[in-house]
Amino acid sequence: MSRTFVGWPAFPRAAAAATQDMQLRSNVTRATGTIRGKRAKLVTERPDWEDLRDSAAALKDEVLAHLDRYLLQAEEQVTAAGGTVHWARDAAEANRIVTELVRATGEREIVKVKSMLTEEIGLDNALEAAGISARETDLAAAIVQLGDDLPSHVVVPALHRNRGEIRDVFVREMGRHGRPAPQGLTDEPAQLAEAARLHLREKFLKAKVAVSGANFLVAETGTVVVVESEGNGRMCLTLADTLISVVGLEKAVPTWRDLEVFLQLLARNATGERMAPYTTTFTGVTPGDGPQRFHLVLVDNGRTRALADRVGRQALRCIRCGACMNICPVYERTGGHAYGSVYPGPIGAILNPLLKGPDDPQTASLPYASSLCGACNEVCPVRIRFTDVLLKLRHEVAEGDAKVKHPVEKAALDAVGAVMEHPAAWNAAVRAAGRVGPLMPRKRLPGPLRGWTDTRNVPEIPKESFRTWWKRTDGGTK
Ligand code: SF4
């Protein structure tokens, strides 16, 4: 079975371990720094960059407000073009549909092109349980799969690996899954790319069934759009007899004209390129050209739950460019695995709890995986206000199910809330704090408060409050 994030520790534990891994931190810092620099240069070339961001946010909001209409329009168009549309409420249903579709072809090995959604729903393991092997063909996703690893970034899933580590994975694993790595393979990028090309080419030419994700779904024509850098996606979308595209409900865009806005934003913001090297569009079935059977599986898996959240629904605007993780100081120190999801970084900190609900023990702490510096707000091409959503989700955790918070913390916060509501009580508490302040331990607080001082200094409590000082000195004049 492939590794998944199921059972992964919650962020505080996973991050504590990840921050100790100096190799990981160095790999992530180097990679995110490079992409950040390229992006910053490229976006300044566009005088209309901020207008494009406004348009993209407005278009996504329009789709989310009328999702039913656009999805039904897409279904009608796909069907008219000879494809079949399937609707999946959750991961189990999506996996069952895809597994049955592959089974019906009689194939035992299929190819996949990078789809975070299929990672989210655990499709590889569902297929494996049915005796079907799914091989990743996006280079970074293939590195992750060959290394029995997990993705750590939405655009560069193997960002946490350096060239030497990738070489070792190729030499060790390629031969077990097909064509082995060439003799004497070094960690030169050109050599690594050639080794991957030879290994994957064999898979493309053999596979009769391909599973893809999609960056966008154009509702007016039912067209699946895949944006990528290597051309492997195009091979998947065109060479197989049967194509199964597994797509989240939120990927719809109304028209081709609207798609243009997103295509201008995506590559610049994701990888610092003026345009993506390969943008492949696919509509239904064309006799004698490309896959002769096309299935579109539209997956909810928590998206309608997120849509119901008036503040949080903006997370569904995300076009997975990865810029928010490239700029995030928390992500830079922990890497992506600590988030326990295929969606790491700032978008993961809001999207995962929105998809799973506030009571999920693995994702409940994610809204706290942020310094609230707001750097992500500034780079998001669809203007997601991360800080608004993070604060809203933190509020839900604080007010929510007692299982996800410590009872002592709740009692302490309730007591502080009660005191703050009454000025006389508050002033008395401040005076008392000034008197006991010198007795406080300087390094670590005792008992259940110790956790708070694991990562913080104990603040020095002033002998008198500002108000008392103001009164005593007549505003600093005495
Ligand atoms: S949330 Fe915004 S910045 Fe982050 S991956 Fe999505 S579109 Fe990109």
Boltz pocket constraint, residues with backbone or C-beta under 6 A from the ligand:
constraints:
  - pocket:
      binder: B
      contacts: [[A, 154], [A, 315], [A, 317], [A, 318], [A, 319], [A, 320], [A, 321], [A, 322], [A, 323], [A, 324], [A, 325], [A, 347], [A, 376], [A, 379], [A, 380], [A, 381], [A, 382], [A, 383], [A, 384]]
      max_distance: 6.0
